[in-house]
Amino acid sequence: MKKFLFFTIFIIYALTTLGQTSTVRGFVYSKETGEPILYTNVYLYKTSYGIATDVDGFYNITKIPPGKYTLMVTYVGFDTMQVEVNLKPGEILTKNLYLSPSAQVLESFSVTADKIEAKTETKTSVIKISPRQIKQLPSIGGQPDLAQYLQVLPGVIFTGDQGGQLYIRGGSPIQNKVLLDGMVIYNPFHSIGLFSVFETDLIRTADVFTGGFGAEYGGRISSVMDITTRDGNRSRFSGKLGASTFGANAIVEGPLGKIKNNNMASSSFVIAAKQSYLKESSRIFYNYIDTAGLPFNFTDIYGKLSFTAPNGSKLNLFGFNFNDNVSYRGFSDFKWNNLGAGANFILIPEATSTLIKGNIAYSDYKISLMEGNLLPRTSEIGGFNLGLEFTYYVGNDELNYGLEMQGFKTAFDYYNGVNLKISQNQNTTELGGYVKYKKTIGKLLLEPSMRTQWYASLSTFSPEPRLAAKYNLNDNIRIKFAGGFYSQNFISATSDRDVVNLFYGFLSGPENLQELFDGKEVTHKLQKSQHAILGVELDVIKNMTINLEGYYKYFPQLTTINRDKIFEDNGDNWQIPDRLKKDFIIESGEAKGVDLSLKYELKNMYLWGVYSLSYVNRYDGIKTYYPHYDRRHNANIVGTYTWGMKNSWELSLRWNLGSGFPFTKTQGYYESLNFSGGINTDYTTVNGIMGVLYDEYNTGRLPYYHRLDMNIKKKYELRKNANMEINLGATNIYNRKNIFYFDRIKHERIDQLPLMPSLGMQVSF
């Protein structure tokens, strides 16, 4: 009874104390466009009270003693802003701040968004990407793209220009979750690996978690890519038009109603579209590659409406239609289409210091592949996802918790090498809940989190504890850690042993799965992983940062389609081993390595260097092998230099070096009889086909890969708010013959794309 009474008195005292303090919160916007300003410090002048804005430009300073203060924001490129506030006991004051672009750059002010974020966020195994960074990379025809930038990130392996996939720290594409404004995107990359479905100029932030991500993300076991788009211009109508030898793009945006002052509600729209006409233009510009033209065509359309209340509460409505169409010399036709619509919102309740976010979306993704006289492969996934997130601020600490729900239907038809059909149609529901607390203890930043995931179709519950931490040893050295447990239900409709395979369908909840793996009973049907990452950040000198991370990912259970199935799984074949009759088999594996990156940035120079050493293996219950994307060494060097009046000229270079991928050697050839006539086949007269004798799987290594890309840009100011940019570039400048794959039967080598010059122009207004 005494303990209960003491606890009650303590809670009452804490609430009374909290009620006597005050809170000031709001959003920081650019006065020119209405876009939020990210990761800038908002503080009360001559006090220790302050906080950095988040990805939405939101700040929330709590536990302030009542009184008069000067609220201040200082940020590079904008005029310093000061606002007088008078805080009353228990008051929650909402104050939105609008910064005006500065007429001159403050050279003496060295605190940047990156520096602030480095000290206030754990940032372990996460790369935060902005449009400005993407544009510093050599681009194709003046069209900078996220797909091109991802290829230079530490821990990311890209397998080819034509139909290549991204593999992140040992995880296959099916193990990477991609979110666009909270919506799940099932295929973010086009068949030509130079372009994604995302319009660079609409990206606000792109966070790429290569491992160790927090409990707010679930349903994937390797990595997460979380992309948010900006709102349309709330001040004026504007846009951009561009065209190149690869394709064209356009953006139109503006306010839906005229804004008289910054304290009014506002609304805006933005529409973006891009179209590839490479199949047609390549017959003119790149006919030396293929006289029939390069078979890659795609169309992407994205639209968004934004409605903002005076206090900063916001509602976004968005929709998209992405498609891809490839036809290889009339032999194979590959198509996919992804369409969807959704909404997300931010609520700022008047009487509490809690920030509420939510999202709901629906999308449908269809994919098909026709190859000559072979039977077709088709796959479809469609469904919804919704989420609700709450963030409560207490000083510099944050409590974050939320709920998620996802429901989808998968439909899949596939024929393996012996024309046995593998088919699945299933409805699946997943429920997730999480809680995360960010605690600052002096120089130590802790982020423990916990996620619980319920897979309804499998009747399986998965608890997943996670932890991130950072210790600011001093202003220039930071030590960090992240790790946790992860699970997913998705599996791919292809095997990771397929070197080149455009068809990448989706399956869920495999029913026909082997019952024993490595002599042990298989107790669940989930894919699972465990991550551990340890790193250090060093600000060596002013404007130079080194990031070093070592990682280990263990995959105790992976599910993959069974390429060796030759018998139906029925009562007549009860004595046949599971490996020869089940649709899906179990594997385990691990990925480990070290990633080193160096960034150096001055007013007119940007250098980015990355080196990755990695080891990836898989174990199928019989043997251990290296998957085809196991690249031991990978290095990227990116450099950008600007000069001339108003830095109107820009030169950018990118060089990539990668060691050879594993491949299976050929030992010899023989005549193979398929006995198409059954037992009546006359093997003495029938003609066979060429069979291949293979060596041990993936024990060989292809030659090293390397490539140099270059761009030069010239910007012209046409009038106020109107500019033109001319872009001249080239991919694979010294025309390196990098192998893509080798056709053993035709004895024909297929290389990656050769030297490809490009010319483009963009006009913004």
SEMILUM-118030 format. One record per residue: residue in one letter; y, x, z of N, C-alpha, C in turn. Coordinates in steps of 0.1 Angstrom, whole numbers, plus 5000, padded with zeros to 4 digits. Each point is the difference from the previous one (the first is absolute). Layout:
N
AYXZYXZYXZ...
end
This chain:
765
M498850085000501249925000501350095000K499950105008501250095000500250074987K498950044993500150064987500649904990F499549885000500649904991501449975003L500450005012501449985004500950114995F499550135002500750114996500250004985F498949974992500150004986501049894995T500049885007500949904996501550045002I500250065011501450055003500450114990F499150084996500350114990500349944987I499349904995500349934987501349935001I500349935011501349935001501150105000Y499850125007501150105000500250064986A498950024993500150064986500749904991L499749885001500649904991501549985003T500350015014501449985004500850124995T499450125001500750124995500250004985L499049954993500149994986501149904996G500049895008501049904997501450045002Q500250105009501450055002500450104990T499150054991500450094989500349924988S500550074989500449934988499250074988T500149934989499450054987501049984989V500150104991500749984988499050044988R500049914990499050024989500749954987G499350034989500549954987499450084989F500649994988499650084989501250084995V499650124994501050084993499849994985Y501149964993499949984986501050094992S499750024988501050064991500949894995K501350025002501049894996500049984985E499750114993500049994985498949924994T498850005005498949934994499349905010G500350015013499349915009498650055004E499650124995498750055004500050065014P499049995008499950065013500050154999I500650075011500050145000498950045011L499150084995498850045008500250125008Y499450005012499850125009501450075002T501049935003501350065004500249965015N500650095007500249985014501249915003V499749905008501149915005500050025015Y501250035005500150045015501449965005L500049995014501249975007500750135003Y501250024995500850125001500150055014K499750135002500150075013499149955010T498849954996498949965009498750054994S498949985007498750044996499249884993Y500749894998499449884995500150004984G498949994994499950004985498649994995I499949974987498749984994500250024985A498950034993500150014985499649874994T500649964989499649884993498650024994D499349884998498750014994500049984985V498849974994499949984986500849894994D500449905009500949894996501450025003G500450125006501350025004500449945013F499049965008500249935013500150105011Y500949975009500150085013500049915012N499650055011499949915012500250105012I501250005006500250085012500049925012T499050025009499849925012500450075013K499949925011500250065013501350075002I501149944995501350065000500849945012P500650085009500849945010501249924994P500449895006501149924994501350095000G500849974990501350074999500550014986K501150074999500650024986499550144994Y499649994988499550124993500550014986T499850124994500350014986498750024992L499649914992498850004992500350094988M499250104997500350104990498850024991V500350024987499050044990500650114991T499350114999500450114991498850034991Y500350004987498950024991500550074988V499350104995500450084988500249914988G501150014993500449924989500749885003F500349975013500749885003501150035011D501049925000501150025010499449975014T500550085010499649975013500649865005M499149935007500549865004500049995015Q501049945006500249985014500449865002V499249935010500349875003500049985015E501149945006500149985014499249885004V499250015010499149895005500249995015N500049885005500149975014498849925005L499150075006498749945004500049945014K499649885001499949925012498650015006P499849985013498750015006499049904994G498850054996499049924994500349964985E501150044994500349964987499250084989I499649934990499450064988501049984988L500750104997501050004990499550044986T500149924990499650034986501250054993K499950124995501250064993499550074987N500249944989499650064987501250104996L499650114994501050114997499950034985Y501150004993500150034986500750134997L499350104995500650134998500550014985S501250064999500650024987499750144995P499750024987499750134995501250105002S499750125004501050105003500650054987A501350035001500750064988499750154999Q499550065011499650145000498850035009V499250104996498850035008500450085012L499449975011500350075013499150125001E500450124995499150115000499650045014S500849985010499750055014499049915007F499849884994499149905007498650034994S499150055009498650044995498949915004V500349905008499049915005499649904989T498850014994499649914989499049905005A499749914991499049905004498650065002D499750104992498750075002499950075014K501150065004500050075013499949905012I500749894999499949905010498649945001E499549974988498649945000499050095005A500150134997499050105004499950015016K501149975007500050005014499649875007T500249894993499849875006498749934995E499350054990498849954995498950105000T498749965002498950095001499850074987K500049924989499950064986498950094998T498849975006498850084997499249944989S499850094990499349964987500749884993V501350005001500749904992501250064993I500149974987501150054992500949884996K501250005004501049894997500750044987I499949914990500550034987501249914997S501050054994501249924996500150014984P500749914994500350014986500650144996R500950055009500750124997499050124998Q499050005009498950104999499249994987I499749874997499249984988500750054987K501349985000500850044989500250154999Q499750075010500150155000498850064993L499049924996498850054993500249994985P499550094992500049984986499449874996S500749924992499549864997499749994985I499249914996499749974987501049914993G500750064990501049924993501149955009G500350075011501149955009499649885008Q498749985001499549895009499250055012P500750045010499450065012499149895006D498850045005499149905005499250055012L499749915009499350035013498750074997A499349954989498750064997500150154998Q501150044993500250154997500350075013Y500749945009500450075013498850015009L499249905001498850005009499150124997Q500050054987499150114996500550135006V501250015005500450135006500050005015L499549895006499949995015498850085006P500250055012498950085006498849905003G498850054996498849925003499649904989V500949994990499749904989499450084988I498849954995499450054988500049904989F500450054988500149914989499050054989T499249914995498950044992500250004985G501249954995500250014986501149914995D500650044988501149924994499549874994Q498850004996499449884993499049945009G500449895006499149935009499750075013G500850105003499950075013500349925012Q499450035012500249935012500550105011L500649945010500550085011499050005012Y499750125005499150015011500850075011I500049945012500950055010499250055012R500050135002499350065011498649955001G499350014989498549975000499749854999G501049914999499749864999500149964985S499149914996500149954986501049894999P500449964988501049904998499849875008I498749955001499749885007500350015015Q500150125005500350025014501550025003N500849984990501550025001500649864999K500849965010500749875001501450024994V500449914991501350004994500749875003L501250005006500749895003501450004993L500449884995501349994994500749885007D501050035008500749905008499049925008G499050075006499049935008498849944992M500149994987498949954992499050114996V498749975000499050094996500050014985I500150134994499950024986498750074997Y499249944992498650054998499950114990N501050014991500050124990501450034997P500550115006501550034998500250104989F499050044993500250104989499449964987H500850034989499549974987499050104995S499449974989498950084995500450144996I501250014995500650134997500750045014G499550115005500350045014501450045003L501049984990501350045002500949885006F499549885000500849895004499349915010S500849955010499549905009500649864997V499749905007500549874998501449985007F500550105007501249995008501250054992E501149935001501250044994500850095009T500250134997500550105009501449955006D500949954992501349965004500049885010L498949945001499949885010499350055013I499550125001499350045012501150045011R499949945011500850045012499350125007T498849985004499250115006498649984995A499350125000498550004997499450105011D499349945009499350085010498650024997V499650134998498650034996499350065012F499149935006499250055012498750064995T499950135000498850064995498950015010G500249955012499049995011500749975013G499249965010500549985013501049905002F500049894991501149905001499849915012G501049935004500049925012499349874999A499949935011499249875001500749894992E501250014995500649904992499449984987Y499250104996499350004987498549995002G499349914993498649985002499349984986G498750005000499249964989499850124990R500450125003499750124992499750125008I499250094995499550115008500550144996S500950014990500550134997501550015000S500849924993501450014999500749874998V501350005001500949884998501250044993M500449924990501350024993500849875002D501150015007500849885004501350014993I500249914990501250014992500949875003T501350035002500949895002501150014988T500449884995501050004990501349965006R501150044993501349975005500449864994D501149955006500549874996500950034988G500449894993500950014989501450035005N500950044992501450045003500749875005R500550005012500749885006501550004997S500550114993501450004998500449974985R499250044991500449984986498750004991F500249954988498950014990499950144995S498750054999499850134995498650014994G499750114994498750014994499850144994K498850014993499750134993499149974988L500250064989499249994989499550144996G498750014996499550144996499049994989A499950104992499050004990499650154997S498750024997499550144997498949994990T499550114997498850014990498849935006F500049975013498849945007500249855001G501249965004500249855002501449975004A500249885004501449965004499949925013N501250005007500149935013501449955001A500149895009501349945002500049945014I501250005006500249945014501349934999V500049885005501249915001500149955014E501250015007500149965014501449955003G500249935011501349965004500049895010P501149965005500149895010499849874994L499449915008499949864996501249925003G500850045009501349945003501050105004K501349974998501050105003500250025015I500150125004500250035014501450035003K500649925010501450025003500250115011N499150015009500150105010498650045005N499950115008498750055004499349925010N500749915007499449925010499449874995M500049974987499449884995498650024996A499349894999498650014994500150044985S499050064995500050054987498649994993S500050004987498749994993500150084987S498950054995500050084988498749994993F500050054988498750004992499950144993V498850034996499750124992498849974992I500050044987498949984991499850144993A498850044999499750134994498849984991A500050074988498949994991499950134993K498850044996499750124992498849974991Q500150064988499149984990499650144993S498750024999499650124993499749964986Y500550094990499649984986499450134995L499350075009499550144997499049994988K499249895000499049994989500750004987E501149944998500750004988500950124998S500750055010500950114998499250134999S498850015006499350124999499550034985R499949904992499650034986501150074993I501349995005501150074994500250135007F500150005013500450125007498850095005Y498849945002498950085005498749984992N500249994987498849984991499150125000Y500550125004499250125001499049995011I500249905009499049985011498949914995D500449894993499049904995500849924989T499550014988500749934989499949855002A499149955008499949855002501049965011G500750105006500949975011499350005014L500850035010499550005014499949855004P498849965005499749865002500549935013F501150055005500549955013501249914999N499849885003501149905001500049935013F501249975005500149925012501449935001T500049895008501249935002500149965015D501250035006500249975015501349925001I499949895008501149925003500149975015Y501150025006500249985014501349935003G500149905008501249935004500149975015K501250005005500249985014501349935003L500049905009501149935005500250035015S501250035004500350045014501149915006F499749955012501049915007500250065014T501350045003500350075013501049915008A499749985012500849925009501150105006P501149945006501050095005499550105011N499049965008499550095011499050104995G499749994987499050104994498649954998S499749885005498749934997499949994985K498850014994499950014986498749934995L500049954988498949944993499950064986N498950054997499850064986498849924993L500349964988498949944991499850094988F498850024997499750104989498849964992G499950044988498849984992499950114989F498850014995499750114990498949964990N500050074989498949994990499850144994F498950075003499750134995498849994991N500050074989498850004992499850134993D498850034996499750134993498949974989N500250074989499149974988499750134993V498850045000499550134994498949974990S500150064988499049984989499750144995Y498850055003499650144996499349994986R500850034989499450024987499149884996G500349885004499249884997498650005006F499850105009498650005006500049935014S501150015007500049945013501449945003D500049885006501249925003500049985015F501150055006500250005015501349925003K499949905008501249925004500049965014W501150005006500249945013501349935001N500149905009501249925002500149975015N501250025006500249985014501349925001L499949885006501249915001500049955015G501249975005500149955013501449965004A500149945012501349965005499950005015G501250025007500050005014501449995006A500050015013501349995008499850095012N501150065004500150075013501349975007F500150015013501249965007500250095012I501350015004500450065013500849905008L499749985013500749915009500650085011I501249975003500750065011500349895010P499149985010500349895010501350035008E500749905004501350025007499850045014A499049955007499950035015499050105004T499550084991499050105003500250124992S499550115005500150134993498850034991T499349894996498850024991500449984986L499450084991500249994986498749944994I500049894992498949944995499950014985K498950054995499850014985498749924997G500049964987498849924996499950014984N498849984995499849994986498849914997I500049954988498949924994500050024985A498950024994499950034986498749954994Y499949984987498849974993500050084987S498850064997499950074987498649994994D499950024987498850004993499950114991Y498850075000499850124992498749994992K500150014987498949994991499850124992I498850054997499850124993498749984991S500050054988498949994991499850124992L498850034996499750124991498949964990M500350024987499149984990499750134993E498850054999499750134994498949984989G500550004987499149994989499049885001N498750024999499149905001499449975014L500650075010499549995014500549875005L499349955010500449885007501350025008P500949905001501350015006499950025015R501050065006500250015014501349925003T499949925010501249925005500150005015S501249995005500250005014501349925003E500149935011501249925003500150005015I501250015006500249985014501349925001G500049905007501249925002500149945014G501149995006500149955013501450025006F500149985013501350015007499950105012N501250045004500150085012501349965007L500049995013501249965008500050085013G501250025005500150085012501249965008L500050035013501149975009500150125010E501250055000500250135008501249985010F499950055012501049995010500350145005T501350035001500450135005501049985012Y499750055012500849995011500550135004Y501350015002500750135003500450015015V499650125006500450035014500550145000G501450024999500550134999499650064987N499450125001499550074988498649974997D499449925008498649964999499849874992E498949984993499749894992498649945003L499949875001498749935001499849924987N499050034993499849944987498649935000Y499949874997498749944999500149894989G498849964996500049914989498649944997L500049914991498749934995500050004985E498850024994499949994986498849924996M500049944988498949924995499950024985Q498850024995499850024986498849924995G500249934989498849924995500050034985F498850024994499950034986498649974995K500049984987498749974993499850124990T498850055000499650104990498949944991A500250034987499049974990499750124991F498750034999499650134994498849984992D500050064987498850004992499950144994Y498850065001499950144995498550024996Y499850094990498750034995499850155002N499050055006499850145002499350064988G499650135001499550074989498749944994V499249925007498849944995500249854998N501349964998500449864997499549905011L499950055012499849915011501349955005K500149865002501349955003500250005015I501250045004500550005014501249915001S499849895007501149905000500349955015Q501249975002500449965013501249915000N500049885007501149915001500149975015Q501150035006500149985015501449975004N500149925011501349975007500050085013T501150065002500150095012501349985008T499950005013501149995009500050115010E501250065001500250115010501149975009L499850025013501149985010500250135008G501350035002500350125007501249985010G499950075011501150005010500250145005Y501250035003500350145004501250005010V500050115008501150035009500350155000K501250044999500450145000501350025009Y500050115007501150025009500550144997K501350024997500650134998500850035013K499650115007500650045012500650144999T501250025004500750134999500150055015I499350115002500150075013500650144999G501350015001500650124998499850054985K499350114998499850054987498749954993L499349925008498749954995500149864995L499549974989500049874993498549964999L499749885006498649955000499949874993E499049984992499849874994498549965000P499649955012498649955001500049864993S498949974994499949864994498549964999M499849874999498749945000499949894990R499050004991499849904990498649945002T500049864999498749945000499949924987Q498850024993499849944987498849925000W500149874995498849914999499749974986Y498850044995499649984987499149885000A500549884996499349875001498850004992S500050044987498849994992498950095005L500350105007498950095006499749975014S500849915006499949975015500050125008T501050094997500150135006501450035006F500050045012501250035008500250165000S501250054997500250145000501250045009P499950055012501150055008500450144995E501350034998500450124994501250075007P499750085011501150075007500650114991R501350025001500750114993501150065008L500450124997501050075008500850094990A501350005002500950104994500950065010A500450134999500850065010500850114993K501250035006500850114995500750075012Y500050135000500850075011501050084993N501349975003501150084995500250125009L499350114996500150135007501450045002N500850004989501450025000500649934988D501350034997500649944988499350034987N499350115000499450044987498550004999I499349985011498550004999499549875007R499149944992499449875005498550014998I499249975010498649994999499549865000K499049964992499749864999498549984998F499549885003498649965000499949864996A498949964993499749864997498549994998G499449895004498649984998499749855003G498749974997499649865003498749964993F499649885002498849944994500549894990Y499249994989500449924989498849934993S500249884994498949934994500549924988Q499149974991500349914988498849934995N500349894993498949924995499950024984F501150044994500050024986499150114995I499349984989499350114993500449994985S499750114993500450014986498849954992A500349954988499049964991499550114991T500450135003499550114993499650115011S499350094995499550115009500950125000D500250065011500850125001499450124992R498849984995499450104992500349994985D500749894997500549984986501350094998V499950104991501250094998501149924994V499849934989501049934993499649854999N500749925006499749865000501349915002L500549944990501249925001499749875008F498849954999499749885007499850025015Y500949945007500050025015500249875007G498949925000500049875005499950005015F500049885007500049995014498949915005L499350045011499049925006500349995015S499349915007500249995014498749955006G499850045013498849955007498750014993P499550124997498850024992498849945007E499249914993498949945007498750084998N499850054987498850074997500150155003L500050035013500250145004498750065006Q499850134999498850065005500049995015E498849995006499949975014499950125009L499650114994499950135007500850114993F500750085008500750114994499750135009D499550104993499750125007499049985012G499149914998499049975011500549905011K501349964999500549915010500449864995E499949905008500249874996501549984997V500449934989501449974997500349875008T500950015010500449895009501149924995H500850044991501249934995500250034985K500949934993500250024986501450054997L500750045010501450054999500050154995Q501050044993500350144998500950055011K499850115006500750055011500450154999S501150035007500450145001500750035013Q500150135002500750055012500950124996H501350005004501050104996500550085011A500350134998500650085009500950104993I501350005003501050084993500950075010L500250134998500850085009501050084991G501350005003501050064991501250065008V500850074992501250065006501149994989E501249975004501250004992500950115004L500550084991500950115003501349994991D501150005006501350014993500350155000V499550084990500150145000501550055000I500749954991501450034999500749864996K501350015000500749884996499649954987N499649874999499649934987498650044995M499250075008498750034997499049965011T499049924995499049955010498650034995I499150055009498650024997499249915008N499049944993499149905007498650054997L499250025011498650054999499249905008E498949954993499149905006498650044997G499149995010498650014998499449865004Y499049964992499449875002498550004999Y499449905006498649984999499749854999K499349954990499649864999498549994999Y499449925009498649995000499749854996F499149994990499649874995498549975004P499849945011498649985005499249904991Q500749914993499349904992500949964988L499550034988500749964988499049924991T500549904993499249924992500350024985T499150024992500250024986499049934991I500349974988499149934991498950094997N498849944999498850084998499750024985R500350124995499850044986498550024997D499250015010498550034997499249885001K500549885001499249885001499349974986I498749995001499249974988499049895002F499949945013499249895003500849895006E499649874998500649895006499550005015D500949955009499650005014499449865003N498749994998499349885002498750035007G499249895003498850025007498950084993D500150004987499050084992500250155002N501250045004500450145001500250045014W499349945010500250035014499750145004Q499150074992499650135003500950114994I500949954991500950094993501150055010P500450135001501050045009501449934997D500849985010501349944999500950074989R499850134999500950084991499849964986L498849934997499749974986500249854997K500349925010500149854998501249945006K500750065009501249945007501250024991D500949905000501350014992500950105006F500050035013500950095006499350095010I500550135001499450105008501050055010I499550075011500950065010500150154998E501250055002500350145000500850035012S500150135004500950055010500850124994G501050045006500850114995501050055009E500750114995501150055008501050074990A501350005005501050074993500850085010K500350124996500850095009500850094992G501150055006500950094993501350035007V500850074993501350045005501049984989D501249945003501149974991501250075005L500650084991501350075003501149964990S501149965005501149964991501350075005L500950044991501250065002501149934992K501149965007501149934994501350085003Y500750024989501350075001501149934992E501049965006501049914994501450055002L500850024990501450035001500749894992K501450024999500849904993499549984986N499750114992499649984986498750064997M499150025010498750064998499049935009Y498849984994498949945008498750074996L499350055010498750064998499049945009W498849984994498949935008498750074995G499450065010498750074997498949955009V498849984994498949945007498750084997Y499250035010498750064998499049925009S498849964994499049935007498650074998L499450025012498650065000499149895005S499049954993499349885004498550024997Y499149935008498649994998499649865002V499349944990499549875001498550004996N499249935008498549994997499549865003R498949964994499349885003498550025002Y499449925009498650015002499349874998D499149994991499449874996498649975007G499750085010498749985007499050094996I500250074988499050094995500750144998K501150004994500750134997501549985003T500650125002501550015001500650044987Y501049944995500650034987501550005001Y500750064991501550004999500449894990P500849915004500549894990500850074990H500249934988500750064989501450035002Y500749955011501450035002500150115011D499050075004500150105010500650134994R501350005001500850124995500350095012R499650124998500150105012501550045002H500750044989501450055001500949914991N501149965006501049934992501450045004A500850034991501450055002501049934991N501249975005501149944992501350075004I500850034990501350065002501049914992V501049955007501049914993501450065003G500850014990501350065002501049914992T501249985006501149934993501350075002Y500850014990501350075001501049924992T501149975006501149934994501250084999W500849984989501250084998501049924991G501250064998501049944992500949915008M501049954993500949915006499349875005K500249985013499449895007498450004999N499550134999498650024999499449914989S500650004989499549914989498850064993W499750135001498850064994498950015011E498849984996498950025009498750054993L499550115006498750064994499049995011S498849954997498949985009498750064994L499250065008498750064996498949965010R498849994995498949975009498850084994W499350085009498850074996498949975009N498949964995498849965008498850094996L499350055011498850084998498949945009G498849984994498949945007498750074996S499250035010498750064997499149894994G498950044994499249924992499249895008F499949884994499249905006498550034999P499249945009498550024998499549924988F498950054994499349934989498650045000T499249924994498550024999499750074987K499350115001499750084988498849944993T500050034987498949964991498950114999Q498849975003498950094999499350004986G500049894994499449994987500049854995Y499449984988499949874994498549974996Y499749884998498649964996500149864994E499049964993499949874994499549905010S500849905003499649905010499649874993L498849955004499549874995500249895010N500749904996500349895010499049895000F499050014991498949895000500649864999S500949984990500749874999499049894996G498850044994499049904997499049985011G500250065012499149985011498850084998I498849955005498750084999499550014985N500649924991499650004986500850104992T500950075006500850104993499150124996D500150034987499250114994500850135002Y499750085010500850125003499850114990T499049984991499850114990500949984988T500649884998500849974988501449965003V500249955012501449955004500950125002N501349984996501050105002500749985013G500150115007500650005013501550034999I500650015012501450045001500150135007M501250064999500150135007500249995015G499150065007500050005015500650135005V500550005012500750125005499350045013L499750135001499450065013501250055007Y500249955012501250035008499650115011D501050085003499950095012500349925012E500050075012500349945012501449944999Y500249885006501249924999501350085005N500950014991501450065003499950145006T499150084995500050145005500850104992G500549954988500950084992501449975003R500950094995501449985002500750024986L500949904997500850014988501150115001P500650044989501050105000501349955008Y500850105004501349965007500849924991Y500849915007501049914993501450065003H500950004991501450035003500849954988R501349965004500949934991501450025004L500950024991501450015002500849894993D500849925008500949904994501450045003M500949954990501450035001500849884996N501249995006501049904996501450065000I500849954991501550035001500749874998K501049975009500849884999501550034999K500649914993501550014999500549865003K500949995010500649875004501549994995Y500349884995501449984995500549885007E501350015005500649895007500849924989L499649884997500749924990501249945005R499949945011501149945007499649975015K500849945008499649985013498849915001N499050055008498749935002499250004987A500350074990499250004987499750154997N498750034998499650144997498950004990M499950114993498950024990499450135003E498650004998499350125003499150034988I500050124994499150054990499050095006N498749984997498950075006499150064989L499850135001499150074991499050085008G498749974997499050065009498750034992A499150075007498750034994499050015011T498849954997498850015009499150104994N499450095009499150104995500750104990I501050065004500950084991499250114993Y499250075007499350114993498649954994N499849874999498949944993498750055005R499850005013498850045006498949904997K498850044996498949924997499249975013N500449905007499349975012498949904997I498850035004498949914997500049875008F499749894993499949875006498649965003Y499250004990498549995001499350054988F498750025001499250054988498949904997D500049964987498949914996498850084996R498949995009498850084998499349974987I499949874997499349964988500650044987K501349984999500850034988500450155000H499850065012500450145002501550024996E500849905006501450004997500850015012R501050095001500950025011501249914999I500449935010501249925000501050065010D501250034996501050065008501049905005Q500750055011501249925005501050004989L501149935003501149994990500650144997P500350034987500650134997501550005002L500750104993501450005001500649874994M500849935008500649874996501550005003P500850034991501549995002500449855000S501149985007500549865001501550005000L500649894996501449984999500349865005G501049995009500349875006501549995003M500449875001501449975004500149895009Q500950005010500249895009501549975002V500349885000501449965002500049905013S500850045009500249915012501449955001F500149885005501349935000500249925013
end
